[in-house]
């Protein structure tokens, strides 16, 4: 992938053509800026991830561009609750950039679908096109407005960042027959049945429905401690670039700063330049699949107080912010993809240093074919029990019909 000249040309084109468009729109917004006296002079924004991690870096790129439109921004690593944002005039917490969550979208199922779609469904380009050109953003806003814990017209949500593809999980080598996943359906059922996995999103749901795994998934929180405790058979987290940092270079680092105290030996994680923790291959998680089937992208959203959005920004500024999000998704994803081959090479070295198995590719076909064959009925059944998910699925199908067996 890193040697494909068309990919390199695409990345160069995005850098040289998309960024000038961003700059022109930022300047146009500044020329038409209308700020009322009661509006905040500094916008307080929380970002979910540290800037050292690729997800945090992609969010920070959006914030940097946003600041050129709205003025000074104070950034905090953390999470603002919907109620804080909706009442920012009293809380001083105006906006948040992070992964979709049940707190905003009403259910984890709906949130995960805006985050990374369904398995064997959209490409990243198709997901972005659905959001911006085929009604996805409007449906997402309707979902947030329908959340009874928020209320209508209290929070505005817009896509802001998009990651590169995830890898195909890291597995505990000793738990696998011959150290790799079996290419036999019966053996796969025996392997996965009742096994705990840190497997996020709709991919994890489908695995639970088809292979009866026990799904551990805390959004944004590293599964490193679960691996120290040998509590899971396998784990996903982010893409290869992010997980090189999280699992190998700074193993266990809390990229979301959600843990008040967490130590390996006697040194707290995340406070210094070096991690005292063993990398995950040294913990026995030394079987790595380089290609994902479950999450080809992660989308981060921009959540902002609707009063601020509607009364403190001009229509030109609002349009510019929406465009900034779309362009940032393109640029951030392209940048991460450009770094992925080197990250995979480094991960391979860590894995092979522990005599592990680095598999250049995705899971065996026997497993993937069963997941594909089951996906349509499985998610159709979930749509019957969650009206908002049904609405989202209908919107996606209006754009491109979900046919997982043809992917």
N, C-alpha and C positions, 0 to 999 in steps of 0.2 A: 504493500500500500504506500509506504514512504517513497518508493522508487518510481511510482507511476507519474510521468510528466504531466498528465492531464490534471491530477490532483494538485501538483505544485502550481500549475498555471491557474487553477481555480482559486487557490489560497492567495496568490499574488494579485489576481484580479479583485478579490474581495478587499484586500488591503489598500490597493491603489484607487479603486472606484467607489467602494462603499463608504470608506472613511471621509473622502471629500464631500459626499452627499450629506453625511452626518454633520460636518462642519458648516456647510451652507445652511442647513435647516436650523442648527443651533443659532447662527447669527440672525436668521430671519425671525426666530422666536424672540431673541433679545430686542430686536427692533420693535416688535409689537407687544412688548410686555406690559401688562396692566396689573398692578398690585394695589390692593386696598389697604388703608391704614391699619385695619384690624388683623391683617394677615401676618403670619410669623415672618420675621426677617431672616431667621435661620431654620432650616427644616431638619428635624431630628429623625434619623432613619436607622433602623436596626437591620443588619445583614446576618443571615443565619450561620455563615461559615467564615473562618479566618481567611484573610487574603493570601496566606501562604499556600493554601490548597486551591486547586484549579477551580472548584465551584465558587470559592470566595473571590478569586481573581476575576471570574466572569461577572459576578455581582458588582464588584468594585468598578469594573469598566463601565457598567451602566450608571453607577452613581457618579463617576467622573463626568460623563456626558450630561447627566441630569443636572449637575451643579451649574453647568454653563447656561442652562435654560431657566432655572428657578432661583439661582443665587446660592449663598453659603449653605452647606449641609454638614451637620454633625453626625458622624457615623459611629455606631456601637455594634459590636459583635454580640448577638443575642437574638431573642425572639420577642416581638411585641404581640400581645394578645389582641384579638379583634376588638374587644371592648375598649382597650386603650387607644387604638387607632381611631375608632368611631367617635371617641370623645377627646380628641387630641387638644381641643381648646383648653381643657382642664388638666389633662395628663401630660401634655407636651410631647407625646409620642405620635408623630405624624404619619409615618410610613414604615413599611417592612419589605425587604427583598429576601425571598427564600422559597423553598419547595412548597407546592400546594399541600394543604393539610386538612384533616377533618374539622379542625377548629374554624376554618374559613368556608369549606365546601360542604360541611354537614355530614360527610361520611368519608372514611379513608378510601373506599372504592372509587368514589367520584374524584377525589383529590389525586389519587394515583393515576387515573386515566388522563387527567390534564397534565400530569407530570411526565408520563412516558407511554401513553397510549395502551394498546393491548398487545400481547405477544403475537408475532407473525402478522402484524397489521401495517401501520404506516411506516414509511421511511421518515427520516428527520425532515426532509424537504416537504413531504406530504403533510406531516403534522403541522409544520409551520404554515403551509398554505391553507390548511383547514382552519387554523386559528385566525389568520388575518384576512383571508379572501373568501372563506366559505362558512362564516358564521360561528366559528368556534369561540371567539372572544365574546360575542354576544351571549352565547349559551352559558359560558363560564360566569359572566356577570349576573345572568338570571339565577344561576345556582347559588351564588354568594348572596344575592338579594333575598332568596327564599329561605336562607338559614334563619330559623326563629331566634337563635342566640345573637344574631346581628341585626336583622331587620333590613327592609328595603331602603336603598339609596343612602346607606351609611358608609360603605366602603367601596371604592372603585378598584377593580383588579385588571391588570394588564400584563401580558407576558414580557419578560425582561432579559432572559438569558437562556441559553441552551448548551448543554455539554456535548462532548463526543460520546461514542458508544461505550458501554461497559464491557468488561471481560466476562468470561463464562464461568465464573466462580473459582474460588480456591478451596480445595478439599483436603480433609485429613487423610493422608495417604494410607495409613494403617487401616482405615475403615473401608477401603475400596478393594475389591478383588483384583489382585495383581497390580494394585496401585492406580487403577484407572476405572472409569465408568464402564459398565458392561454394555456391549452391543447386542443385548438379548432382553426382550421385554419382561419375561418372567424373572430373570435375575435382577433386573432393575426394580421391579416391584418388591422383591425381597429386600433389596438394599435400602430403598427409601422408606418403606412402610414404618410409620411411627418414629422416624428419625427427625430430630430437631435440626433445622437449618436456619441460618440468618439469610432470608431470601425475601427481598423487598418487593412491594408492588404487586401488579397483576400477574407477573411471572410466578411469584411465590404463591399467590392464590391458586393459580392453575395447577401448580405442583401439589398443593394440598388437596385439591379436588381430584386429581388424577392418580397421584402416587401416595397420597395420605401422609405427606411430610407434616411435621409440626413447625409452623412458620413463626420465626422470631424476626421482628422488623420494627426497630425504633428509628424513625426517620432522622438522619443526620448524626446519629450517635454511633461511634465506631464499635464494631463487634469484637474488638481485640480482647477484652476481658473474657468473653465467651470462649475464645480460642485458647487463652491461658488456662481456663478451667476445663478444656476439652469437652465443652457442653454442646457443641454443634458439629455436624459432620462436614458442613461446608458453608461458605459465606460469599455473598456479594457485598459491594459497598458503593464504589464509584467506578470510574474508568481506570485504565491502566496507569495514566499519569498521576491521578489522585491517589490510587492505592499503592503505587511505588513509594510515595511519601508516607502514607498512613500505616502501611503494613511492613515496610522494609527499611526505609531511610530514617523515619521517625516513628517506629512502631508504637501504636497505642496513643499517639497524640490526639487530643480531643479537638477536632477541627471546628466544632460548634461551641466550644467553651460551655458545655452544659454540665460538666462534672466539677463539683466544688473541690474535691480532693481525690486523687487517684495516684498511687505510687507503685513503681517497680523498684524493688529493694527499698531504698530510702529517699530516692529523688523524685519529686513530683513531675508529672509529665506536662508538657506544654509550656513550661516556664523558662526553659533554657534552650540552648542551641542543639543539645544532643540528648537522645533518649537512652536511658539505661536498660531498656527492655530488649528481650530477644526478638528478632524478626519472626514472622509467622512460620516461615519454612523451618526455622530452628525449633519451633513448637510442634512440628509434625505436619503442618498444613503446607505440603510440598507437592501437591498435584494441582496444576494450574491450566485452565482452558482459556486460550487467548481471545476467542470470539464469543460474543453474547448472542442469545436468541431472545432474551426477555426484556432488555432495556437498551435500545439503540440510541437513546438520548435521555437527558433529564432536563426539564424546563423549570426555571425559577420565575416566580411572579413578583410583580410590584403591586403592593397593597397600600392604598393611600386614603386618608380621610376624604369622604365625598364632599364635605363642605369646603375643604381646601381646594380640591380638584375643580369644583364648579364655580367657586367664588373668588379664588385667589389666582387663577390661571386664565389666560385668554384662550380662546378657541384655537389659535395658532400654536400656543404653547402645548396644549393638550394633544394636538395632532403631531407635533414634533416629538413629544415624549413617546407616543405610540410608535412612531417611525424609529426612534432611537432603540426601542426594545427590539423591533424586528431586525434592525441592522446589527445590534449587539449579539443577537442570537446567531447570526451568520458568522460574524467575525470571531466570537468566542469559541464556537464549535470548530471552525476551521483552524484556529490556533492550537486547540487541544489535539485535533487530529494530526497536525504537523509534528507534534511532540510524541505521539503514541508509539511509533516504531522504536524510538530510542528507549522509551519507558519499558516496552516489552522486552527489549534486549537486556536491560538491566535486571528486570524481574527474572528472566531466564537464568541469568548468572547466579542470582540468589537461590533459586530453586535447585539448580544443578550442583551448587556448592554443598547442598544437603542430600545429594543423590535422589532428588525428587523427579517428578515427571512434568515437563513443560510440553503441553499439547498445542501445537500451532493449528488451531481450528476450533470448531464447536463440538457439542456433545454428539455421541453416537446416534446414527439415524434411527435405530429402533426406538429410542426414547423420544426423539424429536417428532417422529411420525405419529406416535401415540398422543403427544401433546397437541399437535396440529389437528388430529382427527377429533379430539375432545373439545377443543377451544370454543367452537361456534355454539354448541349446545350449552357448554358450561357458562359462558358469559351471557347467553340468551336467558338462561335461568336466573342469573343474578339481576338482569334488567327487569324481570317480572316482580322482583321483591324490593327494588329501589327505583322509585319514579324518576329521580334526578339522573341516575345512571342510565335509565331507559331513554331519557331525553338526550343525553350526551351521545349514546350509542346510535340513536336515530339520526342525529346531526352528522356523525361520522359516516354512517351508511349512505346518507344523502350525497356525500362527497365521493367516497369510494366504498363500495360494499365490502363488508368484512368476509373474506374467504381465506381463512388460514391454511387450508390444505393446498392452496395454489401458490403459497409463498415459497 
